[in-house]
Structure formats: C-alpha cells, structure tokens
Amino acid sequence: MLAGLLTSNLRNRRLLVSSRRGVAVIAMTMPSARSTFGWRPVQVSEMKYLDLHGERVAYREAGAGEALLLIHGMAGSSATWRAVLPQLSKKYRVVAPDLFGHGESAKPRGDYSLGAFAAWLRDLLDELGITRATVVGQSLGGGVAMQFTYQHRDYCERLVLISSGGLGPDLSWILRMLSAPGAELVLPVVAPQPVLNVGNKLGSWLTSAGIRSPRAGEMWNAYSSLSDGQTRQAFLRTLRSVVDYRGQAVSALNKLHLSSGLPTLLIWGDQDRIIPVAHGYAAHDALPDSRLEVLRGVGHFPHVESPSVVADVIDEFIVTTGGNADPTNPSRDQNRGAPDAHTARTRRSV
C-alpha cells in the first residue's frame, strides 16, 4: 500500500549527479519527513534515479556491506521503509526501489505481472552491481519477492516476507471491488483533490496534537496516491494481475517447496485486516525450515507500526543464517538468543 513520498519545494533540495556503469544516476537529498496521521519525523534517505531500459527508476540506497533489497506493496513506494532503513543501513547496504508504476519511477503502459516485476528487479540489481541479496517484500512486494526467488534463485541469499500477498485467496473486500471492471471510472470520484486537501490538513492537525497512527497514515497515503491518473492506471493493472472479485488469484503455496534450502523469515501482525495472519501460519507449515514472527497488536504494516522490532528481527535472521552462519554449531543460535529453524514466535510490538 502506498507510503506516499513526502516532498518539499525543489529549492530546498540538493541534486547530486554521478555516473555508474554508464548509467546516469541522480541523487536528491530529502529533508526529514513529517507525515500525516501522526508518523514521527524520520530522516528520509536521499532519492536516486537511473534509466533502466529507457524508463526512469527511483530508488533509495544507504549503508554498506551485505545487500538487502526492500520491495514495497501495491500503491506504495520506497518511502514505506523510511522507519527501518536508518537502522538496517548501519550494518547493510539497503536498496529500496519504487517499483515501476509506483512512486517516482516511470509508469509505462506495459506488463505489471509478478514475473515482469521480478525481471525488472534483477536488471536493477545488475545495474547496481549487486550479485546476491536478502530479498524483503511486504504485501504485494512479498509476492514479487517469492516470484523473484523462483525466477532468479542465484541472486537470493535469504527471503523475508512481511504480511505477504500470494499465499491464499483471502483479501480485503475493498481490493476485490477495485479489481472489478469499471473501477477506473469510480476512482477519480472517490479520491478527488478537495477531499485529499481536507484529509491532509486533518492529518497535520492530528500530528501537531500528538495523535499518531502509522497504520492509518499508510492507508491514507495509498488512497491519496490514486488522485493521479497515471498512478491509477498502473495501480489497476497491477491489482488485476493478481486479484479478482474472489480474492487473490495467484498463490505460491504449491511452489514453496521449490524454496527448500533458502533461509526464509515470515513477519506478520496478528491484527492484519488486509491479508490475515493465517496465511503466515500456512506458509510456515509449508516451509519446514522457515521462521515465523507474529507481532501482537500490529496490522498490515509491521515495518511502519513496529519498525525497531522488525529491524531487529531481520538483523537477527541475517546474522544466524546464510553464508556466515554455522549450521553445525547448535550452541551458536542459542548464545545469540535466536530461534531454531522452523520456529514460530509471538512478540509484543513496541
């Protein structure tokens, strides 16, 4: 869902231009973001831009070391990761793109299937000189991440799914309705600019009054992004590639066995009303060596609602798995307080 990118006047931005592998890269520094509906001000990492197959790609990049690829959800953008990116980038090289059709990336008339997103991400990693990464996906981004591991397993060090789509038919009725024919005629009416202006003013007032609701903020940004015509068209093409009136039309459950041997972490909120936590438990059962972390009192956006916990869980997972982990040393994970393989835990969110 949309974590709308909050921008400031161009006069307050500083443009940095460099070149990487023959591709023009423009970096734009951004001020601290103050969002609607009570998000705390967080320093947003600079945006960078490159041309990929003749189309603009916007992405955030911070830190150094082992690579993490963060994939946002439907109607979202890389800004959704703003609360976890500073902590993760202390130890890792974090890359968070705006998927094509989303955020500040190009919105062409083209293929918005999971396979197309996966191929696009592979090409982006090639341009950035990244050969392997821990792939992290939230909501639609989880479906893209699973498709990526299926198509390009050699690029994947680990897989992290946060409130992931693609694991069962259950889905919010709103998204089912929006997938129906004629939704393109309704969306301009339900997201008019005057309503957005009032909502933004209300959100600013709530923030100044100390009333914070990160979950509501994410959903509001998703809604408000649909006021843009190109974004609406890309949103509908993306939605209809994976959803119909019966719910999610694409499921990876019968292919999860192909991920055997790939360290996999599932993170879910027990109050998720968009994609139920039951999908997390089902995926955990289907993946013998997976880990499942369920966060109490958290909804569809754990990385926004409880960012420090999510960042800690991901860091712990990376430290105790992959090339640097020693699976023959059973005391290693115990000393770190990490769970054994195929463990489900419930945590209190903070």
C-alpha positions in Angstrom: 0.0 0.0 0.0 1.1 3.5 -0.5 3.6 5.1 1.7 3.3 8.4 -0.2 6.6 10.1 -0.8 6.6 13.4 1.0 8.4 16.1 -1.0 9.5 19.6 -0.4 10.0 22.6 -2.6 12.7 22.0 -5.2 14.6 25.0 -3.9 15.2 23.1 -0.7 16.7 20.0 -2.4 20.3 19.4 -3.4 20.9 17.5 -6.5 24.0 15.2 -6.8 24.9 13.8 -10.2 27.2 10.9 -10.7 27.7 8.0 -13.1 27.6 4.3 -12.5 28.4 1.7 -15.2 27.5 4.1 -17.9 24.1 4.9 -16.4 23.3 8.4 -15.3 22.5 8.5 -11.6 20.9 11.5 -9.9 20.7 11.7 -6.1 18.3 14.0 -4.5 18.7 14.7 -0.8 15.5 15.0 1.1 14.6 16.7 4.4 13.2 15.0 7.4 9.7 13.8 6.6 6.7 14.8 8.6 3.8 12.7 7.5 0.1 12.8 8.0 -1.8 10.9 10.7 1.0 11.1 13.2 4.1 9.5 11.8 7.1 10.6 13.7 9.6 12.7 11.8 12.2 10.4 10.3 15.2 11.4 8.2 14.4 10.1 4.8 17.3 8.8 2.8 18.1 10.5 -0.5 16.4 9.5 -3.6 18.5 8.4 -6.6 17.5 7.9 -10.2 18.7 5.9 -13.1 17.5 4.9 -16.6 16.6 1.3 -17.0 15.6 0.1 -20.5 14.7 3.8 -21.3 12.5 4.2 -18.2 13.2 6.2 -15.0 13.8 4.2 -11.9 13.7 6.0 -8.5 15.2 4.2 -5.5 16.8 4.8 -2.1 20.2 3.4 -1.2 22.0 3.6 2.1 24.7 1.8 4.0 27.4 -0.7 3.0 28.0 -4.4 3.4 25.7 -7.3 2.6 22.9 -6.2 0.3 19.2 -6.0 1.3 16.6 -5.5 -1.4 13.4 -4.0 0.1 10.2 -4.3 -2.1 7.1 -2.3 -1.2 3.5 -3.1 -1.6 0.7 -2.2 -4.0 0.1 1.6 -4.5 3.2 2.1 -2.3 6.7 3.4 -2.7 10.2 3.1 -1.2 9.1 5.7 1.4 7.3 2.9 3.3 10.7 1.7 4.5 11.7 5.1 5.9 11.4 4.0 9.6 13.5 0.8 9.3 16.1 2.0 6.7 18.2 4.0 9.1 18.6 1.1 11.5 19.2 -1.5 8.8 21.7 0.6 6.9 24.0 0.8 9.9 25.1 -2.8 9.0 23.9 -3.5 5.5 23.7 -2.0 2.0 20.0 -1.3 1.7 18.4 -0.7 -1.7 14.7 0.2 -1.8 13.3 1.0 -5.2 10.0 2.4 -6.3 8.6 -0.4 -8.4 7.7 0.7 -11.9 4.2 2.2 -11.9 4.7 3.4 -8.3 6.2 6.4 -6.5 8.6 8.4 -8.6 9.5 5.6 -11.1 8.1 5.5 -14.6 4.5 4.4 -15.1 4.5 3.0 -18.6 1.7 1.2 -20.3 3.0 -2.3 -20.1 3.3 -5.6 -18.2 2.6 -5.3 -14.4 2.7 -9.0 -13.6 4.8 -10.6 -10.8 7.1 -12.0 -13.4 7.7 -8.6 -15.0 8.4 -7.1 -11.6 10.9 -9.9 -10.8 12.8 -9.4 -14.1 12.9 -5.7 -13.6 14.4 -6.1 -10.2 17.0 -8.5 -11.5 18.1 -5.9 -14.1 18.1 -3.2 -11.4 20.4 -5.3 -9.2 22.7 -5.8 -12.2 22.9 -2.1 -12.8 23.8 -1.5 -9.2 26.5 -4.2 -9.3 24.7 -6.4 -6.7 25.1 -10.2 -7.3 23.3 -11.5 -4.2 20.9 -10.0 -1.7 18.5 -10.8 1.1 15.1 -10.1 -0.6 12.5 -8.5 1.7 8.9 -8.0 0.4 5.8 -6.5 2.0 2.2 -7.2 0.8 2.4 -7.3 -3.0 6.2 -6.9 -2.5 6.1 -10.3 -0.8 4.5 -11.9 -3.9 7.1 -10.2 -6.1 9.9 -11.4 -3.7 8.7 -15.0 -4.0 8.5 -14.7 -7.8 12.0 -13.3 -7.8 13.3 -16.3 -5.8 11.5 -18.6 -8.2 12.9 -17.0 -11.4 16.3 -15.8 -10.1 17.3 -18.0 -7.2 21.0 -17.4 -7.8 20.5 -13.7 -6.8 18.9 -14.7 -3.4 20.7 -15.0 -0.1 17.6 -15.1 2.0 13.9 -14.4 1.8 11.9 -12.2 4.2 8.1 -11.9 3.7 6.2 -9.3 5.6 2.4 -9.5 5.6 2.9 -11.1 2.2 0.4 -11.5 -0.7 0.3 -14.6 -2.8 -0.2 -17.2 -0.1 -4.0 -17.7 -0.2 -7.2 -16.2 -1.6 -8.3 -14.2 1.4 -8.1 -10.4 0.9 -9.7 -7.2 1.9 -13.1 -6.7 0.2 -12.1 -3.2 -0.9 -9.3 -4.5 -3.1 -11.6 -7.1 -4.5 -14.1 -4.4 -5.5 -11.4 -2.3 -7.1 -10.3 -5.1 -9.3 -13.8 -5.2 -11.0 -14.4 -3.7 -14.4 -15.3 0.0 -14.3 -13.2 0.8 -11.3 -11.2 3.2 -13.4 -14.4 5.3 -13.7 -15.0 5.3 -9.9 -11.5 6.0 -8.6 -11.4 9.6 -9.8 -14.6 10.3 -8.0 -13.7 8.6 -4.7 -10.3 10.3 -4.5 -11.0 14.0 -5.5 -8.4 16.7 -4.7 -10.7 18.6 -2.3 -11.1 15.6 -0.1 -7.4 15.0 -0.1 -6.7 18.6 0.9 -9.1 18.3 3.8 -7.6 14.9 4.8 -4.0 16.3 4.7 -5.0 19.3 6.9 -6.6 16.9 9.4 -3.6 14.7 9.4 -1.3 17.7 10.1 -3.5 18.8 12.9 -3.5 15.3 14.5 0.3 15.2 14.2 0.7 18.6 15.9 -1.7 17.4 18.6 0.5 14.3 19.3 -2.0 11.8 17.9 -0.2 9.2 15.9 -1.5 6.3 13.8 1.2 4.9 11.4 -1.2 2.3 10.1 -3.8 5.0 9.2 -1.1 7.1 7.7 0.0 4.3 5.3 -3.6 3.7 4.2 -4.2 7.4 3.7 -1.2 7.7 1.5 -2.3 4.7 -0.5 -5.7 6.3 -1.0 -4.4 9.8 -1.8 -1.9 8.5 -4.5 -4.9 7.4 -6.6 -5.7 11.0 -7.3 -3.0 10.9 -10.0 -4.2 9.5 -13.4 -1.0 7.6 -14.3 -0.8 6.1 -10.8 -4.4 5.0 -11.0 -3.8 3.2 -14.3 -0.7 1.5 -13.0 -2.4 0.5 -9.8 -5.3 -1.1 -11.6 -3.0 -3.0 -14.0 -1.0 -4.3 -11.0 -4.1 -5.2 -9.0 -5.8 -7.0 -11.8 -2.7 -9.1 -12.4 -3.1 -10.7 -9.0 -6.6 -10.1 -7.7 -10.2 -10.6 -8.9 -13.6 -10.4 -7.2 -13.0 -13.7 -5.4 -9.7 -12.5 -3.8 -6.1 -13.2 -4.6 -5.9 -15.0 -7.9 -2.2 -16.0 -7.6 -0.9 -18.3 -4.9 2.7 -19.6 -4.3 1.7 -22.2 -1.7 2.1 -25.1 -4.2 5.5 -23.8 -5.2 7.0 -23.1 -1.8 8.7 -26.4 -1.8 11.0 -25.1 -4.5 12.4 -22.7 -2.0 13.7 -25.5 0.1 17.2 -24.6 1.4 16.6 -20.9 1.1 16.5 -19.3 4.6 13.0 -17.8 5.0 11.6 -15.5 7.6 7.9 -14.6 7.8 6.7 -11.5 9.8 3.0 -10.8 10.4 0.8 -8.6 12.5 -1.9 -10.5 14.4 -4.3 -7.7 13.6 -3.8 -7.7 9.9 -7.2 -7.0 8.3 -5.9 -6.9 4.7 -4.1 -10.3 4.5 -4.8 -12.4 7.5 -2.1 -13.9 9.7 -3.5 -17.3 8.9 -1.6 -17.0 5.6 1.6 -16.6 7.5 1.0 -19.8 9.5 0.1 -21.7 6.3 3.3 -20.6 4.7 5.3 -21.5 7.8 3.8 -25.0 7.8 4.6 -25.4 4.1 8.3 -24.3 4.6 9.9 -26.8 7.0 12.9 -24.6 7.9 11.2 -21.2 8.0 10.8 -18.8 10.9 7.6 -17.0 11.7 7.4 -13.9 13.9 3.9 -12.7 14.8 3.7 -9.2 16.3 0.9 -8.5 18.8 -1.4 -5.5 18.2 0.1 -4.9 14.7 -1.8 -4.7 11.4 -0.7 -4.9 7.8 2.3 -2.7 8.1 4.7 -4.1 10.8 7.7 -2.3 9.4 5.8 1.0 10.0 3.9 0.2 13.1 6.7 -1.5 14.9 9.9 -0.6 13.0 12.5 -1.3 15.6 11.2 -4.8 16.3 11.1 -5.6 12.6 14.6 -4.3 12.0 15.9 -6.3 15.0 14.1 -9.5 13.8 15.6 -9.1 10.3 19.1 -8.4 11.6 18.9 -11.5 13.9 17.7 -13.6 11.0 20.6 -12.4 8.8 23.2 -13.0 11.5 22.0 -16.5 12.2 21.5 -17.7 8.6 23.2 -17.7 5.2 26.9 -17.9 4.4 28.1 -16.5 7.7 26.1 -18.9 9.9 27.4 -22.3 11.0 24.5 -24.8 10.9 26.7 -27.5 12.5 27.1 -25.4 15.7 23.9 -25.8 17.7 25.1 -23.6 20.5 25.6 -20.6 18.2 22.0 -19.6 17.8 21.3 -20.4 21.4 24.0 -18.0 22.5 22.5 -15.3 20.3 19.0 -15.9 21.6 18.0 -16.7 18.0 15.2 -19.3 17.3 16.0 -22.7 15.7 14.8 -23.5 12.2 11.1 -23.8 11.8 10.1 -21.8 14.9 7.0 -19.6 15.3 7.2 -16.9 17.9 4.8 -14.1 19.0 6.3 -10.8 20.1 4.9 -7.8 21.8 5.2 -4.8 19.5 6.9 -1.6 20.7 
